[in-house]
Amino acid sequence: MKFLTDENIASHVVLKLRQANYDVKDVKEEALRGLSDKKLLELSYKEKRVLLSHDKDFIHLPARVKHNGIIIIRLQWQTPESVSQRLLHLLRSSLRRKLANRVTLLTDTRVVLR
């Protein structure tokens, strides 16, 4: 699974994903800060990457918007360590197979797939 991380995803999370052998493109490292949500989605779709973000604006995307999957992380305590742990837990679970082409809301207590 390949990821594109929004600029609001901490570098620590990017590092933890890479250490777990995931292919991660970080907009901060690529000097792509400030890209609009539309441009982020286009880039992630073009490169067949799942978009990772804390931005709740992605929750209500129109059905016609093309994407390879979006994971929106909304934890009560969004420390880089807690985000890394919760995200890696999801990616190691059986739900991993259901993430492609879906908008996923990841919270402290649940995973909502749309």
Helices and strands as residue ranges (DSSP letters): E 2-5, H 11-19, E 23-26, H 37-46, E 50-53, G 56-60, E 70-73, H 80-92, G 94-98, E 103-106, E 111-113
